[in-house]
Amino acid sequence: MKNSLLIIFLLLSFTARSNEEELKVVTEDWPPFILKGQEVSGIVTSNIREILAYTDIKYSIDVYPWARSFHLATTNPNILIYSIYRTKQRESKFHWFCPLYKSTPIHVYKLASNEINIDSLEALKTSVVGIMRGDNSHSYFLQQGFQEGVNLDISSNEETNLKKLIKGRIDVVIQSKESLNYRLGLLGAADLNLMSGLEISKGESAEHCMALSLGTKPETINKIKKGFEQWQKTQ
C-alpha cells in the first residue's frame, strides 16, 4: 500500500513538473554585454543566469533582433527580456527588475573626417543617423522629430550600421563605447578614427534592466523577484 501511494505521489509530482511552463528569455546580440553563440554568454547574461539559479524555473535564452525580442515580450506572457532600458514609454508594459548591470551611456559617433556637428539634436537633423529598428534610440529620435528615410536610416542590427558608417552611407551611429570598440574589432576596423558627440542615455536611464511580460503568472513573478533580491545581496 505504501509503495502504491509513493508511486502515485511521484507520478503526480512528475506530471506537475512536466506541465510547468518554461520561461522564455529573449535578448539581442549586444557585445560585450550579451554574446550570441552556441550558448548565449556575456557579462550581463552571466547575471541573468545567476539570478535564475536562485529559482527552480526552467528557462531558455534566445537571441533575436531587438525589435522581435521586444515584440515577443510585449505580446506574450512568461517572457523575460534583457538588457532593456527603463523608460516612461515602457514603464507600464512590464514587471521591472533594475539594475541588472551598471549604467552604460549611449553616445552619437561619427568618423573624425566628417565635419558635421554632432553635439546637439538640432545639428543632427541635418545628418543621416543610423538607427537599429525598435530600440530605445529609435523611439527617442522619432519623438524628437526625426523622420525615417529623411534623417534616420533604419537597420536590423548595429553591425550593419557600422558598415554603412565606414562606407559613408550614413553620418553617425548610436552606440555605447564598450560595444562600439568590440564591434569595430570584429570588423577589423579597431584603428578607425571616430569622434563622440551628444549623449543620448546616461545615469539611471542607461542602467541595464530585465523585464517580465505582463500576464505572467504571479507565482513566476514572485520567484523571479525573490531570486533577483537574493542576487542583489551578493553584489
Accessible surface in RSA format (square Angstrom, percent):
REM  Atomic radii and reference values for relative SASA: ProtOr
REM  Chains: A
REM  Algorithm: Lee & Richards
REM  Probe-radius: 1.40
REM  Slices: 20
REM RES _ NUM      All-atoms   Total-Side   Main-Chain    Non-polar    All polar
REM                ABS   REL    ABS   REL    ABS   REL    ABS   REL    ABS   REL
RES MET A   1   173.41  89.8 129.71  85.8  43.70 104.0 107.11  91.1  66.30  87.8
RES LYS A   2   176.91  86.3 169.56 104.0   7.36  17.5 113.23 101.9  63.69  67.8
RES ASN A   3   112.20  77.4 110.83 107.1   1.37   3.3  23.51  56.6  88.70  85.7
RES SER A   4    58.85  49.7  55.04  73.5   3.81   8.8  23.93  51.0  34.92  48.9
RES LEU A   5    99.29  55.3  94.99  68.0   4.29  10.8  95.25  66.9   4.04  10.9
RES LEU A   6   100.32  55.9  95.51  68.3   4.81  12.1  99.50  69.9   0.82   2.2
RES ILE A   7    99.65  56.7  99.00  73.8   0.66   1.6  99.55  71.7   0.11   0.3
RES ILE A   8    91.01  51.8  90.47  67.4   0.54   1.3  91.01  65.5   0.00   0.0
RES PHE A   9   128.12  64.1 126.10  78.1   2.02   5.3 128.02  77.6   0.10   0.3
RES LEU A  10    99.04  55.2  96.15  68.8   2.89   7.3  96.41  67.7   2.63   7.1
RES LEU A  11   108.71  60.5 107.72  77.1   0.99   2.5 108.34  76.1   0.37   1.0
RES LEU A  12   116.84  65.1 112.28  80.3   4.56  11.5 112.69  79.1   4.15  11.2
RES SER A  13    28.05  23.7  20.54  27.4   7.52  17.3  18.43  39.2   9.63  13.5
RES PHE A  14   126.38  63.2 126.38  78.3   0.00   0.0 126.38  76.6   0.00   0.0
RES THR A  15    68.74  48.9  66.93  67.9   1.81   4.3  46.67  62.7  22.07  33.4
RES ALA A  16    60.52  55.6  48.87  75.4  11.65  26.5  56.04  78.9   4.48  11.9
RES ARG A  17   123.52  51.9 123.23  62.8   0.29   0.7  49.49  67.6  74.03  44.9
RES SER A  18    64.86  54.8  32.49  43.4  32.37  74.6  32.61  69.4  32.25  45.2
RES ASN A  19   111.55  76.9  84.67  81.8  26.88  64.7  29.46  70.9  82.08  79.3
RES GLU A  20    84.59  48.6  64.67  48.9  19.92  47.4  35.43  68.5  49.16  40.1
RES GLU A  21   103.82  59.6  79.94  60.5  23.88  56.8  39.53  76.5  64.28  52.5
RES GLU A  22    89.51  51.4  75.10  56.8  14.41  34.3  23.73  45.9  65.78  53.7
RES LEU A  23     0.35   0.2   0.35   0.3   0.00   0.0   0.35   0.2   0.00   0.0
RES LYS A  24    59.90  29.2  59.56  36.5   0.34   0.8  40.61  36.6  19.28  20.5
RES VAL A  25     0.00   0.0   0.00   0.0   0.00   0.0   0.00   0.0   0.00   0.0
RES VAL A  26     0.00   0.0   0.00   0.0   0.00   0.0   0.00   0.0   0.00   0.0
RES THR A  27     0.00   0.0   0.00   0.0   0.00   0.0   0.00   0.0   0.00   0.0
RES GLU A  28    19.88  11.4  19.88  15.0   0.00   0.0   3.35   6.5  16.53  13.5
RES ASP A  29    52.29  36.6  44.80  44.6   7.50  17.7  15.28  36.0  37.01  36.9
RES TRP A  30    26.15  10.5  26.15  12.7   0.00   0.0  19.79  10.6   6.37  10.3
RES PRO A  31     2.42   1.8   2.42   2.2   0.00   0.0   2.42   2.0   0.00   0.0
RES PRO A  32    30.23  22.0  29.03  26.5   1.19   4.3  29.03  24.0   1.19   7.4
RES PHE A  33     2.83   1.4   2.83   1.8   0.00   0.0   2.83   1.7   0.00   0.0
RES ILE A  34     0.00   0.0   0.00   0.0   0.00   0.0   0.00   0.0   0.00   0.0
RES LEU A  35    48.69  27.1  48.48  34.7   0.20   0.5  48.48  34.1   0.20   0.5
RES LYS A  36   139.02  67.8 110.62  67.9  28.39  67.6  58.14  52.3  80.88  86.2
RES GLY A  37    47.47  58.5   0.00   N/A  47.47  58.5  32.23  88.4  15.24  34.1
RES GLN A  38   196.97 110.1 147.91 108.1  49.06 116.8  61.94 131.9 135.03 102.4
RES GLU A  39   124.28  71.4 111.23  84.1  13.05  31.1  36.32  70.2  87.97  71.8
RES VAL A  40    13.19   8.7  11.68  10.6   1.51   3.6  11.68  10.1   1.51   4.1
RES SER A  41    49.99  42.2  46.74  62.4   3.26   7.5  36.17  77.0  13.82  19.4
RES GLY A  42    12.00  14.8   0.00   N/A  12.00  14.8   7.96  21.8   4.05   9.1
RES ILE A  43    77.70  44.2  68.57  51.1   9.13  22.0  75.05  54.0   2.65   7.2
RES VAL A  44     0.00   0.0   0.00   0.0   0.00   0.0   0.00   0.0   0.00   0.0
RES THR A  45     0.51   0.4   0.51   0.5   0.00   0.0   0.51   0.7   0.00   0.0
RES SER A  46    55.41  46.8  51.26  68.4   4.15   9.6  25.52  54.3  29.88  41.9
RES ASN A  47    21.48  14.8  21.48  20.8   0.00   0.0   0.00   0.0  21.48  20.8
RES ILE A  48     0.14   0.1   0.07   0.1   0.08   0.2   0.14   0.1   0.00   0.0
RES ARG A  49    71.45  30.0  68.17  34.8   3.28   7.8  40.47  55.3  30.98  18.8
RES GLU A  50    83.92  48.2  78.88  59.7   5.03  12.0  35.42  68.5  48.50  39.6
RES ILE A  51     0.00   0.0   0.00   0.0   0.00   0.0   0.00   0.0   0.00   0.0
RES LEU A  52     2.84   1.6   0.21   0.2   2.62   6.6   0.21   0.2   2.62   7.1
RES ALA A  53    83.63  76.9  46.16  71.2  37.47  85.2  58.02  81.7  25.61  67.8
RES TYR A  54    93.19  43.5  64.02  36.4  29.17  75.9  49.05  36.9  44.14  54.4
RES THR A  55    25.52  18.2   1.00   1.0  24.52  58.4  10.48  14.1  15.04  22.7
RES ASP A  56    99.38  69.6  75.00  74.6  24.39  57.7  50.83 119.6  48.55  48.4
RES ILE A  57    24.05  13.7  10.21   7.6  13.84  33.4  14.33  10.3   9.72  26.4
RES LYS A  58   108.90  53.1  99.98  61.3   8.92  21.2  72.78  65.5  36.13  38.5
RES TYR A  59    62.61  29.2  38.76  22.1  23.85  62.1  25.25  19.0  37.36  46.1
RES SER A  60    41.86  35.4  36.02  48.1   5.83  13.4  34.38  73.2   7.48  10.5
RES ILE A  61    22.65  12.9   2.29   1.7  20.35  49.1   2.29   1.7  20.35  55.2
RES ASP A  62    46.07  32.3  43.32  43.1   2.75   6.5   5.74  13.5  40.34  40.2
RES VAL A  63    24.44  16.1   6.84   6.2  17.60  42.4   6.84   5.9  17.60  47.7
RES TYR A  64    38.70  18.1  33.59  19.1   5.12  13.3  23.75  17.8  14.95  18.4
RES PRO A  65    74.22  54.1  64.64  58.9   9.58  34.8  73.49  60.7   0.73   4.6
RES TRP A  66     7.11   2.9   6.19   3.0   0.92   2.2   5.98   3.2   1.12   1.8
RES ALA A  67    35.25  32.4  27.48  42.4   7.76  17.7  29.44  41.5   5.80  15.4
RES ARG A  68   129.07  54.2 122.91  62.7   6.17  14.7  40.05  54.7  89.03  54.0
RES SER A  69     0.00   0.0   0.00   0.0   0.00   0.0   0.00   0.0   0.00   0.0
RES PHE A  70    40.71  20.4  40.71  25.2   0.00   0.0  40.71  24.7   0.00   0.0
RES HIS A  71   109.52  59.9 106.92  74.3   2.60   6.7  65.69  67.7  43.83  51.0
RES LEU A  72    33.08  18.4  33.08  23.7   0.00   0.0  33.08  23.2   0.00   0.0
RES ALA A  73     0.77   0.7   0.00   0.0   0.77   1.7   0.00   0.0   0.77   2.0
RES THR A  74    52.20  37.1  19.03  19.3  33.17  79.1  16.92  22.7  35.27  53.3
RES THR A  75    78.36  55.7  43.02  43.6  35.33  84.2  51.56  69.3  26.80  40.5
RES ASN A  76    56.90  39.2  52.63  50.9   4.27  10.3   9.60  23.1  47.30  45.7
RES PRO A  77    68.82  50.2  63.90  58.2   4.92  17.9  63.90  52.8   4.92  30.6
RES ASN A  78    10.74   7.4   9.89   9.6   0.85   2.0   4.41  10.6   6.33   6.1
RES ILE A  79     8.69   4.9   8.69   6.5   0.00   0.0   8.69   6.3   0.00   0.0
RES LEU A  80     0.00   0.0   0.00   0.0   0.00   0.0   0.00   0.0   0.00   0.0
RES ILE A  81     0.00   0.0   0.00   0.0   0.00   0.0   0.00   0.0   0.00   0.0
RES TYR A  82     0.00   0.0   0.00   0.0   0.00   0.0   0.00   0.0   0.00   0.0
RES SER A  83     4.65   3.9   0.00   0.0   4.65  10.7   0.08   0.2   4.57   6.4
RES ILE A  84     1.55   0.9   0.00   0.0   1.55   3.7   1.55   1.1   0.00   0.0
RES TYR A  85    17.05   8.0  14.58   8.3   2.47   6.4  14.58  11.0   2.47   3.0
RES ARG A  86   102.26  42.9  88.31  45.0  13.95  33.2  26.49  36.2  75.77  45.9
RES THR A  87    25.66  18.3  18.06  18.3   7.60  18.1  24.92  33.5   0.74   1.1
RES LYS A  88   190.58  93.0 166.70 102.3  23.88  56.9 112.89 101.6  77.69  82.8
RES GLN A  89   104.42  58.4  86.85  63.5  17.57  41.8  50.88 108.3  53.54  40.6
RES ARG A  90    16.30   6.8  16.30   8.3   0.00   0.0   4.85   6.6  11.46   6.9
RES GLU A  91    75.38  43.3  71.07  53.8   4.30  10.2  42.11  81.4  33.27  27.2
RES SER A  92    91.73  77.5  71.16  95.0  20.57  47.4  53.34 113.6  38.39  53.8
RES LYS A  93    86.00  42.0  81.08  49.8   4.91  11.7  32.26  29.0  53.74  57.2
RES PHE A  94    10.71   5.4   0.00   0.0  10.71  27.9   0.00   0.0  10.71  30.7
RES HIS A  95    61.45  33.6  56.52  39.3   4.93  12.6  39.35  40.6  22.10  25.7
RES TRP A  96    30.34  12.2   3.66   1.8  26.68  62.6   3.66   1.9  26.68  43.3
RES PHE A  97    15.08   7.5  12.49   7.7   2.59   6.7  15.08   9.1   0.00   0.0
RES CYS A  98    32.42  24.5  12.21  13.6  20.21  47.5  11.90  30.1  20.52  22.1
RES PRO A  99    58.04  42.3  54.44  49.6   3.61  13.1  54.44  44.9   3.61  22.4
RES LEU A 100     1.28   0.7   0.00   0.0   1.28   3.2   0.56   0.4   0.72   1.9
RES TYR A 101    45.57  21.3  38.81  22.1   6.76  17.6  28.96  21.8  16.60  20.5
RES LYS A 102   136.86  66.8 124.06  76.1  12.80  30.5  76.07  68.5  60.79  64.8
RES SER A 103    38.89  32.9  24.23  32.3  14.66  33.8  23.20  49.4  15.69  22.0
RES THR A 104     1.13   0.8   1.12   1.1   0.01   0.0   0.01   0.0   1.12   1.7
RES PRO A 105    48.28  35.2  46.30  42.2   1.98   7.2  46.30  38.2   1.98  12.3
RES ILE A 106    15.48   8.8  15.48  11.5   0.00   0.0  15.48  11.1   0.00   0.0
RES HIS A 107    45.07  24.6  45.07  31.3   0.00   0.0  24.65  25.4  20.41  23.8
RES VAL A 108     0.00   0.0   0.00   0.0   0.00   0.0   0.00   0.0   0.00   0.0
RES TYR A 109    18.70   8.7  18.70  10.6   0.00   0.0  12.77   9.6   5.92   7.3
RES LYS A 110    17.25   8.4  17.25  10.6   0.00   0.0   1.67   1.5  15.58  16.6
RES LEU A 111    32.53  18.1  32.53  23.3   0.00   0.0  32.53  22.8   0.00   0.0
RES ALA A 112    33.45  30.8  13.81  21.3  19.63  44.7  14.00  19.7  19.44  51.5
RES SER A 113    99.46  84.0  65.47  87.4  33.99  78.3  58.47 124.5  40.99  57.4
RES ASN A 114    33.89  23.4  26.43  25.5   7.46  18.0  11.94  28.7  21.94  21.2
RES GLU A 115   171.85  98.7 138.33 104.7  33.52  79.8  57.42 111.1 114.43  93.4
RES ILE A 116    45.89  26.1  36.05  26.9   9.84  23.7  43.79  31.5   2.10   5.7
RES ASN A 117    87.88  60.6  73.36  70.9  14.52  35.0  31.73  76.4  56.15  54.3
RES ILE A 118     6.83   3.9   5.56   4.1   1.27   3.1   5.56   4.0   1.27   3.4
RES ASP A 119   100.66  70.5  83.45  83.1  17.21  40.7  26.96  63.5  73.70  73.5
RES SER A 120    45.38  38.3  43.43  58.0   1.95   4.5  37.32  79.5   8.06  11.3
RES LEU A 121    38.89  21.7  35.64  25.5   3.25   8.2  35.64  25.0   3.25   8.8
RES GLU A 122   121.57  69.8 114.16  86.4   7.40  17.6  63.10 122.1  58.46  47.7
RES ALA A 123    22.90  21.1  10.46  16.1  12.44  28.3  20.40  28.7   2.50   6.6
RES LEU A 124     0.00   0.0   0.00   0.0   0.00   0.0   0.00   0.0   0.00   0.0
RES LYS A 125    67.93  33.1  54.32  33.3  13.61  32.4  26.70  24.0  41.24  43.9
RES THR A 126   122.53  87.1  83.75  84.9  38.78  92.4  77.19 103.7  45.34  68.5
RES SER A 127     3.51   3.0   0.22   0.3   3.29   7.6   1.36   2.9   2.15   3.0
RES VAL A 128    49.03  32.3  49.03  44.4   0.00   0.0  49.03  42.6   0.00   0.0
RES VAL A 129     0.00   0.0   0.00   0.0   0.00   0.0   0.00   0.0   0.00   0.0
RES GLY A 130     0.70   0.9   0.00   N/A   0.70   0.9   0.00   0.0   0.70   1.6
RES ILE A 131     1.65   0.9   0.61   0.5   1.04   2.5   1.65   1.2   0.00   0.0
RES MET A 132    11.65   6.0  11.05   7.3   0.60   1.4   5.56   4.7   6.08   8.1
RES ARG A 133   120.23  50.5 118.83  60.6   1.40   3.3  37.88  51.8  82.35  49.9
RES GLY A 134    28.09  34.6   0.00   N/A  28.09  34.6  20.97  57.6   7.12  15.9
RES ASP A 135    20.93  14.7  20.93  20.8   0.00   0.0   8.61  20.3  12.32  12.3
RES ASN A 136    30.72  21.2  28.58  27.6   2.13   5.1   9.11  21.9  21.61  20.9
RES SER A 137     8.65   7.3   8.29  11.1   0.36   0.8   0.46   1.0   8.20  11.5
RES HIS A 138    14.14   7.7  14.14   9.8   0.00   0.0  11.78  12.1   2.36   2.7
RES SER A 139    49.45  41.8  45.97  61.4   3.48   8.0  20.40  43.4  29.05  40.7
RES TYR A 140    62.70  29.3  60.03  34.2   2.67   7.0  41.82  31.4  20.88  25.7
RES PHE A 141     0.00   0.0   0.00   0.0   0.00   0.0   0.00   0.0   0.00   0.0
RES LEU A 142    77.12  43.0  61.88  44.3  15.24  38.3  62.17  43.7  14.95  40.2
RES GLN A 143   102.00  57.0  64.35  47.0  37.65  89.7  43.73  93.1  58.27  44.2
RES GLN A 144    62.85  35.1  52.15  38.1  10.70  25.5   5.97  12.7  56.88  43.1
RES GLY A 145    47.22  58.2   0.00   N/A  47.22  58.2  31.18  85.6  16.05  35.9
RES PHE A 146     4.73   2.4   0.00   0.0   4.73  12.3   0.00   0.0   4.73  13.5
RES GLN A 147   106.44  59.5 103.91  75.9   2.53   6.0  28.09  59.8  78.35  59.4
RES GLU A 148    85.65  49.2  62.60  47.4  23.05  54.9  22.68  43.9  62.98  51.4
RES GLY A 149    78.48  96.8   0.00   N/A  78.48  96.8  41.66 114.3  36.82  82.5
RES VAL A 150    98.19  64.6  75.56  68.4  22.63  54.5  80.06  69.6  18.13  49.2
RES ASN A 151    13.14   9.1  13.14  12.7   0.00   0.0   2.17   5.2  10.97  10.6
RES LEU A 152     2.45   1.4   0.00   0.0   2.45   6.2   0.07   0.0   2.38   6.4
RES ASP A 153    43.44  30.4  39.63  39.4   3.81   9.0   5.34  12.6  38.11  38.0
RES ILE A 154    31.77  18.1   9.29   6.9  22.48  54.2   9.29   6.7  22.48  61.0
RES SER A 155     8.88   7.5   1.00   1.3   7.88  18.2   8.88  18.9   0.00   0.0
RES SER A 156    63.80  53.9  54.09  72.2   9.72  22.4  34.19  72.8  29.61  41.5
RES ASN A 157    55.53  38.3  55.53  53.7   0.00   0.0  22.36  53.8  33.17  32.1
RES GLU A 158    15.38   8.8  14.59  11.0   0.80   1.9   5.11   9.9  10.27   8.4
RES GLU A 159    40.99  23.5  40.99  31.0   0.00   0.0  30.95  59.9  10.04   8.2
RES THR A 160    46.78  33.3  46.42  47.1   0.36   0.9  27.79  37.3  18.99  28.7
RES ASN A 161     0.00   0.0   0.00   0.0   0.00   0.0   0.00   0.0   0.00   0.0
RES LEU A 162     0.00   0.0   0.00   0.0   0.00   0.0   0.00   0.0   0.00   0.0
RES LYS A 163   101.86  49.7 100.38  61.6   1.48   3.5  46.03  41.4  55.84  59.5
RES LYS A 164    24.75  12.1  24.52  15.0   0.23   0.6   9.38   8.4  15.37  16.4
RES LEU A 165     0.81   0.5   0.79   0.6   0.02   0.0   0.79   0.6   0.02   0.0
RES ILE A 166    68.60  39.0  48.62  36.2  19.98  48.1  48.86  35.2  19.73  53.6
RES LYS A 167   147.57  72.0 111.79  68.6  35.78  85.2  72.31  65.1  75.26  80.2
RES GLY A 168    56.36  69.5   0.00   N/A  56.36  69.5  24.44  67.1  31.92  71.5
RES ARG A 169   152.45  64.0 124.27  63.4  28.18  67.1  47.14  64.4 105.31  63.8
RES ILE A 170     6.01   3.4   0.31   0.2   5.70  13.7   2.19   1.6   3.82  10.4
RES ASP A 171    33.50  23.5  33.09  32.9   0.41   1.0   0.54   1.3  32.96  32.9
RES VAL A 172     0.00   0.0   0.00   0.0   0.00   0.0   0.00   0.0   0.00   0.0
RES VAL A 173     0.00   0.0   0.00   0.0   0.00   0.0   0.00   0.0   0.00   0.0
RES ILE A 174     8.23   4.7   3.28   2.4   4.95  11.9   3.28   2.4   4.95  13.4
RES GLN A 175     4.72   2.6   0.47   0.3   4.24  10.1   4.53   9.6   0.19   0.1
RES SER A 176     1.23   1.0   0.00   0.0   1.23   2.8   0.00   0.0   1.23   1.7
RES LYS A 177   135.36  66.0 134.29  82.4   1.08   2.6  76.62  69.0  58.75  62.6
RES GLU A 178    73.73  42.3  65.21  49.3   8.52  20.3  40.25  77.9  33.48  27.3
RES SER A 179     0.33   0.3   0.33   0.4   0.00   0.0   0.33   0.7   0.00   0.0
RES LEU A 180     5.84   3.3   5.84   4.2   0.00   0.0   5.84   4.1   0.00   0.0
RES ASN A 181    81.59  56.3  71.73  69.3   9.87  23.8  27.47  66.1  54.12  52.3
RES TYR A 182    82.05  38.3  69.99  39.8  12.05  31.4  52.53  39.5  29.52  36.4
RES ARG A 183     5.89   2.5   5.61   2.9   0.27   0.6   0.13   0.2   5.75   3.5
RES LEU A 184     6.91   3.9   6.91   4.9   0.00   0.0   6.91   4.9   0.00   0.0
RES GLY A 185    40.85  50.4   0.00   N/A  40.85  50.4  22.35  61.3  18.50  41.4
RES LEU A 186   122.22  68.1  87.91  62.9  34.31  86.3  91.39  64.2  30.83  83.0
RES LEU A 187    57.00  31.7  25.99  18.6  31.01  77.9  31.07  21.8  25.93  69.8
RES GLY A 188    71.52  88.2   0.00   N/A  71.52  88.2  35.91  98.5  35.61  79.8
RES ALA A 189    18.14  16.7  11.10  17.1   7.04  16.0  18.14  25.5   0.00   0.0
RES ALA A 190    74.28  68.3  46.67  72.0  27.62  62.8  48.19  67.9  26.09  69.1
RES ASP A 191   145.02 101.6 115.54 115.0  29.48  69.7  43.47 102.3 101.54 101.3
RES LEU A 192    55.50  30.9  35.80  25.6  19.70  49.5  41.79  29.3  13.71  36.9
RES ASN A 193   104.87  72.3  94.15  91.0  10.72  25.8  32.96  79.3  71.92  69.5
RES LEU A 194    31.94  17.8   7.53   5.4  24.41  61.4   7.54   5.3  24.40  65.7
RES MET A 195    96.80  50.1  92.31  61.1   4.49  10.7  80.85  68.7  15.95  21.1
RES SER A 196    63.72  53.8  41.05  54.8  22.66  52.2   6.50  13.8  57.21  80.2
RES GLY A 197    16.50  20.3   0.00   N/A  16.50  20.3   4.99  13.7  11.51  25.8
RES LEU A 198    41.38  23.0  36.04  25.8   5.34  13.4  41.32  29.0   0.06   0.2
RES GLU A 199    61.55  35.3  43.64  33.0  17.91  42.6  11.59  22.4  49.96  40.8
RES ILE A 200    23.51  13.4   1.40   1.0  22.12  53.3   1.82   1.3  21.70  58.9
RES SER A 201     6.68   5.6   5.00   6.7   1.69   3.9   1.79   3.8   4.89   6.9
RES LYS A 202   126.28  61.6 122.27  75.0   4.00   9.5  68.58  61.7  57.69  61.5
RES GLY A 203    42.74  52.7   0.00   N/A  42.74  52.7  37.11 101.8   5.64  12.6
RES GLU A 204   147.45  84.7 131.68  99.6  15.77  37.5  45.73  88.5 101.71  83.0
RES SER A 205    55.89  47.2  47.94  64.0   7.95  18.3  44.14  94.0  11.75  16.5
RES ALA A 206     0.00   0.0   0.00   0.0   0.00   0.0   0.00   0.0   0.00   0.0
RES GLU A 207    41.16  23.6  40.58  30.7   0.58   1.4   1.09   2.1  40.07  32.7
RES HIS A 208     0.00   0.0   0.00   0.0   0.00   0.0   0.00   0.0   0.00   0.0
RES CYS A 209     2.32   1.8   2.32   2.6   0.00   0.0   0.00   0.0   2.32   2.5
RES MET A 210     0.20   0.1   0.20   0.1   0.00   0.0   0.00   0.0   0.20   0.3
RES ALA A 211     0.00   0.0   0.00   0.0   0.00   0.0   0.00   0.0   0.00   0.0
RES LEU A 212     0.00   0.0   0.00   0.0   0.00   0.0   0.00   0.0   0.00   0.0
RES SER A 213     0.62   0.5   0.62   0.8   0.00   0.0   0.62   1.3   0.00   0.0
RES LEU A 214    91.72  51.1  80.17  57.4  11.54  29.0  80.39  56.5  11.33  30.5
RES GLY A 215    66.18  81.6   0.00   N/A  66.18  81.6  38.10 104.5  28.08  62.9
RES THR A 216     8.18   5.8   0.00   0.0   8.18  19.5   1.07   1.4   7.11  10.8
RES LYS A 217   121.41  59.2 118.18  72.5   3.23   7.7  73.14  65.8  48.27  51.4
RES PRO A 218    92.02  67.1  90.69  82.7   1.33   4.8  92.02  76.0   0.00   0.0
RES GLU A 219   109.21  62.7 105.41  79.8   3.80   9.0  58.86 113.9  50.35  41.1
RES THR A 220    21.11  15.0  20.72  21.0   0.39   0.9   2.19   2.9  18.92  28.6
RES ILE A 221    32.40  18.4  32.40  24.1   0.00   0.0  32.40  23.3   0.00   0.0
RES ASN A 222    75.82  52.3  75.33  72.8   0.49   1.2  13.06  31.4  62.76  60.7
RES LYS A 223    77.92  38.0  74.17  45.5   3.75   8.9  48.32  43.5  29.60  31.5
RES ILE A 224     0.00   0.0   0.00   0.0   0.00   0.0   0.00   0.0   0.00   0.0
RES LYS A 225   106.65  52.0 106.65  65.4   0.00   0.0  49.46  44.5  57.19  60.9
RES LYS A 226   135.54  66.1 134.14  82.3   1.41   3.3  78.22  70.4  57.33  61.1
RES GLY A 227     0.51   0.6   0.00   N/A   0.51   0.6   0.01   0.0   0.49   1.1
RES PHE A 228    11.77   5.9  11.77   7.3   0.00   0.0  11.77   7.1   0.00   0.0
RES GLU A 229    74.07  42.5  72.38  54.8   1.69   4.0  26.59  51.4  47.48  38.8
RES GLN A 230    80.47  45.0  77.68  56.8   2.78   6.6  20.96  44.6  59.50  45.1
RES TRP A 231    10.10   4.1  10.10   4.9   0.00   0.0  10.10   5.4   0.00   0.0
RES GLN A 232    73.28  41.0  61.16  44.7  12.12  28.9  20.42  43.5  52.87  40.1
RES LYS A 233   174.08  84.9 136.50  83.8  37.58  89.5  93.47  84.1  80.61  85.9
RES THR A 234    85.31  60.7  48.42  49.1  36.89  87.9  53.36  71.7  31.95  48.3
RES GLN A 235   131.80  73.7  66.44  48.6  65.36 155.6  59.26 126.1  72.54  55.0
END  Absolute sums over single chains surface
CHAIN  1 A    12477.0      10090.8       2386.2       6920.3       5556.7
END  Absolute sums over all chains
TOTAL         12477.0      10090.8       2386.2       6920.3       5556.7
